[in-house]
């Protein structure tokens, strides 16, 4: 099951509207956030906080180009919205 939505994040004083998808796989789920041409996946870690991760076959160099502060803001927004 996939549900698409717009996630609004404030980053460096700018409001970003990010294309996002909820990916449900059995009893677990991930969020896929589109950042320019890079898809970034988020899932909960063992402490129930969201973390960004690279998927198998994904170009990790593209993921490392994304500002870690932006990833942190997205994770915080996911926590605030879906916790």
C-alpha positions in Angstrom: 0.0 0.0 0.0 1.3 3.5 -0.9 -0.2 6.8 0.2 1.2 10.0 -1.3 1.1 13.4 0.5 3.0 16.7 0.8 5.2 17.1 3.9 5.8 20.7 4.7 9.2 21.4 6.5 10.7 24.7 7.5 14.4 24.7 6.7 16.8 27.7 6.9 13.8 30.0 7.0 12.2 28.6 3.9 9.1 26.5 3.7 9.6 23.3 1.6 6.7 21.2 0.3 8.2 17.8 -0.2 6.6 15.0 -2.2 6.3 12.1 0.1 5.0 8.5 0.2 4.0 6.2 3.0 5.1 2.7 2.2 3.4 0.0 4.2 5.0 -3.5 4.2 3.2 -5.9 6.5 3.5 -4.6 10.0 6.2 -2.1 9.3 6.3 1.1 7.3 8.7 3.7 5.8 8.4 7.2 4.4 9.9 8.0 1.1 10.7 11.7 0.7 11.7 13.2 -2.7 14.6 15.7 -2.4 15.4 17.0 -5.8 16.3 13.8 -7.7 17.1 11.8 -4.6 14.6 9.6 -2.8 15.3 9.5 1.0 13.7 6.8 3.1 12.9 7.2 6.7 11.9 4.6 9.3 11.8 4.4 13.0 14.9 3.2 14.9 14.9 1.2 18.1 14.4 4.4 20.2 11.3 5.2 18.1 12.9 8.2 16.3 12.9 8.5 12.6 16.2 8.1 10.7 17.2 8.4 7.1 18.6 5.3 5.4 19.9 4.2 2.1 18.0 1.4 0.3 19.7 -1.5 -1.4 20.7 -0.5 -4.9 20.4 3.2 -4.2 23.3 5.5 -5.0 24.6 6.4 -1.5 26.7 9.3 -2.9 23.5 11.1 -3.7 22.2 10.6 -0.2 25.4 11.9 1.3 25.0 15.2 -0.7 21.8 16.0 1.2 22.4 18.4 4.1 22.2 16.5 7.4 20.3 19.4 9.0 17.6 19.0 6.4 17.3 15.3 7.1 17.1 16.1 10.8 14.2 18.6 10.2 12.4 16.1 8.1 12.8 13.4 10.8 11.5 15.8 13.5 8.5 16.8 11.3 7.7 13.1 10.8 7.8 12.5 14.5 5.6 15.5 15.3 3.1 14.5 12.6 2.9 10.7 13.0 3.7 10.0 16.6 
